[in-house]
Amino acid sequence: MDDNRLYQTVLEAVNEALGAKHEWLRKHEAIKHAHVANNTFDKWIKNGGIYARYIEGVQLYDKHEIDEFINSHQVKEVV
């Protein structure tokens, strides 16, 4: 089974198990979605702001959790 098919199979299994209420992204997709550098995303993970799920060697991130994390750091004005 090629990597893309394995990814799709794992994604389908995760969505089914969780009631399809999550939208899962691989790390490179999550970084692109957040519009940040890899190092910044790694800091968010290290500091406990973003959590990964590991399923059969596939690392997944919840798109909505990323959005919530970003939105929780809003400021009224930039100083």
Secondary structure, 3 states (H helix, E strand, C coil): CCHHHHHHHHHHHHHHHCCCCCCEECHHHHHHHHCCCHHHHHHHHHCCCCCEEEECCEEEEEHHHHHHHHHCCCCCCCC
